[in-house]
Amino acid sequence: MPGVSTKGAGRLDYVTAAKAIGICLVAVGHCVPSLPVRQWIYLFHMPLFFFLSGYCFKERATENIRGYIGRKCKGLYLPFVTCNLIALVFHQFFCRIGLYDPADRFTSAVGFLKYLVKILLCVKMEDIVAPMWFLPILMIVSVAFCLLVKIKLTLRLPEPVIHIAVLLLYAGAYLLPSRGGLLRAYILVALGLLSFDLGVLCRKYRLYERLSRFNREVCRYTLPAVCFGVLAAAAPYVDFNIIQMRLGNPLLMPLLHLLGIYMTMEAADALTHTSAARSVLYVGERTLTVLKWHYYVFFVVTVLQNKLVTGHWLTDITTFVLYRTNGVGSRWMWFVVYALAGVAVPLAARELCDSVRRYRTAQHGIE
């Protein structure tokens, strides 16, 4: 059965492991050269994070709304802004080499300031940290759900009111046009809220634990395999990408989300009972590190690949992940390099920084 980690009271190992699988799928989805594989990943990998956040939500957060909002801003908004400000340093360079549209190059201080304000408002982001769009949306989703719970408790409304409200917001995402920044933001929040709410319900009624027990005692681990097969069969025909507003069928999408989420959580739980558990939990506790930096690593790999194939470092690099059809190695070889480096290098760099920080702290203590 799913267990509780010894690191931190009440932390669920299989949730942390599921985050590790999820962030690895994010990195793979951003560099895999096969469209069906990418579509399979996109069926559930981002809803997984909203779901897990809802799964970990506790109603007592409503006792201190201000503190809860502060924690979400610190943990989600600040990393988004900080990473965009760091990436902004490379903006002109990327425009000059053709990686960004040359028309996006700053030609005045006013243009730069307007761009900066858009970053602070979370309506603009640098392409090299584009995967971080998820952070401000998760912040809004988390705070919105907490406020809904607070209203329900204050007015003593029946429990289904929250779930009905979430469903109505979700329905609105399909009824409204997807044009315009505010409408796009609403759609992303509405879809995220549904996955978040499903996570809350799953934890409250122990649905995963019950299904997991049934799977072990009756089905003998066949349910995750069935989920994998259904998703694999659906992937070539279901083009789903919420950030690009390809939303799919409003009834089919949540079903496929749940199949992928359940499959991932079963795989995560299985991993926590293997010799790889420690490594998996290590990755799961540092998902933000991979999210922040894996595109930087992709760019470095692309530059190296370009040098090996063409003899030039920065010529004709128009995307962070570039597969040359000729030259050194195959597309799938470079995919393995991209995927492994995209996860391992950010973690290694963080570990190095942490080691230096610990060394300096120890030296300061000795002095």
C-alpha positions in Angstrom: 0.0 0.0 0.0 1.1 3.6 -0.5 3.3 4.7 2.3 4.4 7.8 4.1 7.9 9.2 3.7 10.2 9.5 6.7 11.3 12.8 5.5 8.8 15.4 6.7 5.7 14.4 8.7 2.9 13.3 6.6 4.7 13.5 3.2 3.5 10.8 0.8 6.3 9.0 -0.9 4.2 8.0 -3.9 3.1 11.7 -4.5 6.8 12.8 -4.5 7.6 9.9 -6.8 4.7 10.9 -9.1 6.1 14.4 -9.3 9.5 12.9 -10.3 7.8 10.9 -13.1 5.8 14.0 -14.1 8.9 16.3 -14.5 10.7 13.6 -16.4 7.8 13.4 -18.8 7.9 17.2 -19.1 11.5 17.1 -20.2 10.9 14.2 -22.6 7.8 15.8 -24.0 9.8 18.9 -24.9 12.5 17.0 -26.8 11.0 13.8 -28.1 11.1 13.6 -31.9 8.0 11.4 -32.2 4.7 13.1 -32.4 2.6 10.2 -31.1 4.8 9.8 -28.1 4.6 13.6 -27.4 0.8 13.4 -27.7 0.7 10.5 -25.3 2.6 12.5 -22.7 0.5 15.6 -23.2 -2.7 13.7 -22.5 -2.0 13.8 -18.7 1.4 15.2 -17.7 0.3 18.8 -16.8 -3.1 17.8 -15.3 -1.0 15.4 -13.1 0.7 18.4 -11.3 -2.7 20.2 -10.7 -4.1 16.9 -9.5 -1.2 16.3 -7.1 -1.5 19.8 -5.8 -5.2 19.2 -5.0 -4.3 15.8 -3.6 -2.0 17.6 -1.0 -4.5 20.4 -0.3 -5.6 20.7 3.3 -8.8 22.5 4.4 -7.0 24.0 7.4 -5.2 26.3 4.9 -8.4 28.4 5.0 -7.6 29.3 8.6 -4.9 31.7 7.4 -5.7 32.8 3.9 -3.1 35.5 3.9 -0.4 33.1 4.9 -1.5 30.6 2.3 -1.4 33.2 -0.5 2.0 34.4 0.7 3.4 30.8 0.5 2.0 30.3 -3.0 3.4 33.7 -4.2 6.8 32.8 -2.7 6.8 29.2 -4.1 5.3 29.8 -7.5 5.1 33.5 -8.5 8.6 34.5 -7.4 10.4 31.6 -9.2 8.4 32.5 -12.4 9.5 36.1 -12.2 13.0 35.5 -11.1 13.7 32.9 -13.9 12.2 35.2 -16.5 14.5 38.1 -15.3 17.5 35.8 -15.5 16.4 34.7 -19.0 15.9 38.4 -20.0 19.7 38.8 -19.9 19.9 36.5 -23.0 17.0 38.1 -24.9 19.0 40.3 -27.2 21.6 37.6 -27.8 18.9 35.1 -28.8 17.3 37.6 -31.1 20.7 38.3 -32.7 21.5 34.7 -33.5 17.9 34.0 -34.8 16.7 31.8 -32.0 14.1 34.5 -31.2 12.3 36.5 -33.8 14.6 39.4 -34.6 11.5 41.7 -34.5 11.3 41.0 -30.8 14.7 42.7 -30.2 14.5 45.7 -27.8 15.2 48.9 -29.6 14.3 51.3 -26.7 14.1 51.5 -23.0 10.3 52.0 -23.2 10.0 48.7 -25.1 12.1 46.9 -22.5 10.0 48.3 -19.6 6.7 47.3 -21.2 8.1 43.8 -21.7 9.3 43.7 -18.0 5.8 44.8 -16.8 4.2 42.0 -18.8 6.6 39.5 -17.1 5.6 40.9 -13.7 1.9 40.5 -14.6 2.6 36.9 -15.9 1.3 37.7 -19.3 4.7 37.4 -21.0 7.6 35.1 -20.6 11.0 34.3 -22.2 10.9 31.3 -24.5 13.8 29.6 -22.7 11.7 29.4 -19.6 8.3 28.9 -21.4 7.6 25.7 -19.5 7.1 27.8 -16.4 3.8 29.1 -17.6 2.4 26.4 -15.3 3.6 28.2 -12.1 1.4 31.3 -12.1 -1.6 29.3 -13.2 -1.1 26.8 -10.4 -0.8 29.8 -8.0 -4.2 31.2 -9.1 -5.8 27.7 -9.1 -4.6 27.0 -5.6 -5.7 30.4 -4.2 -9.0 30.3 -6.0 -9.8 26.8 -4.6 -8.8 27.9 -1.1 -11.1 30.9 -1.4 -14.0 28.7 -2.6 -13.5 26.5 0.5 -13.4 29.5 2.8 -16.6 30.9 1.3 -18.3 27.5 1.7 -17.2 27.2 5.4 -18.1 30.8 6.2 -21.6 30.6 4.6 -22.0 26.9 5.8 -22.9 25.8 2.3 -23.2 22.1 1.4 -20.1 20.3 0.2 -21.2 19.8 -3.4 -21.4 23.6 -4.0 -17.6 23.8 -4.6 -17.5 21.0 -7.0 -20.5 22.4 -8.9 -18.8 25.7 -9.1 -15.7 24.1 -10.5 -17.7 22.2 -13.1 -19.4 25.4 -14.2 -16.1 27.2 -14.6 -14.8 24.2 -16.6 -17.9 24.2 -18.8 -17.3 27.9 -19.5 -13.8 27.1 -20.8 -15.4 25.3 -23.7 -18.1 27.8 -24.3 -15.9 30.9 -24.5 -13.7 31.7 -27.4 -10.0 31.1 -26.8 -8.8 34.4 -28.1 -7.4 37.2 -25.9 -5.0 37.0 -23.0 -7.6 37.1 -20.2 -9.8 34.5 -21.8 -6.8 32.2 -22.3 -5.9 32.7 -18.7 -9.4 31.9 -17.6 -9.4 28.7 -19.7 -6.1 27.5 -18.2 -7.3 28.3 -14.7 -10.7 26.5 -15.3 -9.0 23.4 -16.6 -6.5 23.4 -13.8 -9.2 23.8 -11.2 -11.0 20.7 -12.4 -7.8 18.6 -12.0 -7.1 20.2 -8.7 -10.6 19.5 -7.5 -10.4 15.9 -8.7 -7.2 15.5 -6.6 -9.0 16.9 -3.5 -11.9 14.5 -4.0 -9.5 11.5 -4.6 -7.7 12.2 -1.3 -10.8 13.0 0.7 -12.5 9.7 -0.2 -9.3 7.7 -0.5 -10.2 6.7 -4.0 -6.6 6.0 -5.1 -5.9 3.8 -2.1 -9.1 1.8 -2.6 -8.4 1.4 -6.3 -4.8 0.5 -5.7 -5.8 -2.2 -3.1 -8.3 -3.6 -5.6 -5.7 -3.6 -8.3 -3.3 -5.6 -6.2 -5.7 -8.1 -4.7 -8.0 -8.7 -7.6 -6.6 -7.4 -10.9 -2.9 -8.2 -10.1 -1.5 -5.0 -11.5 -3.4 -5.1 -14.8 -5.2 -1.8 -14.4 -2.1 0.4 -15.0 -1.4 -1.7 -18.1 -4.9 -1.2 -19.4 -4.6 2.6 -18.7 -1.3 2.7 -20.6 -2.9 0.8 -23.6 -5.9 3.1 -23.7 -3.7 6.2 -23.7 -1.4 4.7 -26.3 -4.4 3.9 -28.5 -5.9 7.4 -28.1 -2.7 9.4 -28.5 -2.5 9.3 -32.4 -6.0 10.6 -32.6 -6.3 13.0 -29.7 -4.2 16.2 -30.1 -4.4 17.8 -26.7 -2.3 20.8 -25.6 -3.9 23.2 -23.1 -1.2 25.9 -23.5 -1.9 26.0 -27.2 -5.7 25.9 -26.6 -6.2 22.5 -28.2 -8.7 21.4 -25.5 -10.3 18.3 -27.1 -13.6 16.8 -26.0 -14.8 18.1 -22.6 -15.9 14.6 -21.4 -13.1 12.6 -23.0 -10.2 14.8 -21.8 -10.8 14.4 -18.0 -11.2 10.7 -18.5 -7.9 10.4 -20.2 -6.3 12.7 -17.6 -7.5 10.3 -14.8 -6.2 7.2 -16.6 -2.8 8.8 -17.0 -2.7 10.1 -13.5 -3.7 6.7 -12.0 -1.1 4.9 -14.1 1.5 7.4 -13.0 0.7 7.1 -9.3 0.8 3.3 -9.5 4.1 3.4 -11.2 5.3 5.9 -8.6 4.1 3.8 -5.7 5.9 0.8 -7.2 9.1 2.8 -7.6 9.1 3.7 -3.9 9.4 0.0 -3.0 12.5 -0.5 -5.2 16.2 0.2 -4.8 15.7 3.3 -7.0 13.3 4.9 -4.5 15.9 7.3 -3.0 16.9 8.6 -6.4 13.3 9.0 -7.5 12.3 10.9 -4.4 15.4 13.0 -4.9 14.1 14.1 -8.3 10.6 14.5 -7.0 11.7 16.9 -4.3 13.6 19.0 -6.9 11.1 19.2 -9.8 11.3 23.0 -9.9 15.0 22.8 -10.6 14.5 20.7 -13.7 11.6 22.9 -14.8 13.7 26.1 -14.5 16.8 25.0 -16.3 16.2 22.1 -18.7 15.7 24.3 -21.8 19.1 25.9 -21.1 20.6 22.4 -21.2 18.7 21.7 -24.4 20.2 24.8 -26.0 23.7 23.7 -25.0 23.1 20.3 -26.4 21.8 21.8 -29.6 24.9 24.1 -30.0 27.2 21.1 -29.5 25.1 19.0 -32.0 25.3 21.8 -34.5 29.0 22.1 -34.1 29.5 18.3 -34.7 27.2 18.2 -37.7 27.9 21.5 -39.5 31.1 22.7 -38.0 29.5 25.9 -36.8 28.4 26.8 -33.2 25.4 29.1 -33.6 24.6 29.1 -37.4 21.0 28.2 -38.3 19.8 27.4 -34.8 16.2 28.3 -34.8 14.9 26.2 -31.9 16.1 25.0 -28.6 15.8 21.3 -29.7 17.2 20.7 -33.1 17.5 17.4 -34.9 19.8 17.3 -37.9 18.8 14.7 -40.4 22.4 14.0 -41.3 25.8 14.0 -39.6 26.8 12.6 -36.3 24.4 10.1 -34.7 20.7 9.5 -35.2 17.6 11.5 -34.1 16.9 9.0 -31.3 20.4 9.0 -30.1 20.2 12.8 -29.7 16.8 12.5 -28.1 18.4 10.3 -25.4 21.1 12.9 -24.9 18.6 15.7 -24.6 16.3 13.8 -22.2 19.0 12.6 -19.9 20.9 15.9 -19.9 17.7 17.9 -19.4 17.0 16.2 -16.1 20.5 15.2 -14.9 22.4 18.4 -15.5 20.1 20.8 -13.6 20.1 18.4 -10.7 23.9 18.0 -10.7 24.4 21.8 -10.9 22.0 22.3 -8.0 23.8 19.6 -6.0 27.1 21.3 -6.7 25.8 24.7 -5.6 24.3 23.1 -2.4 27.6 21.4 -1.7 29.5 24.7 -2.0 26.9 26.4 0.2 27.2 23.7 2.8 31.0 23.9 2.7 31.0 27.7 3.1 28.5 27.4 6.0 30.7 24.8 7.7 33.8 26.9 7.2 32.0 29.9 8.6 31.0 27.9 11.6 34.7 26.8 12.2 35.8 30.4 12.0 
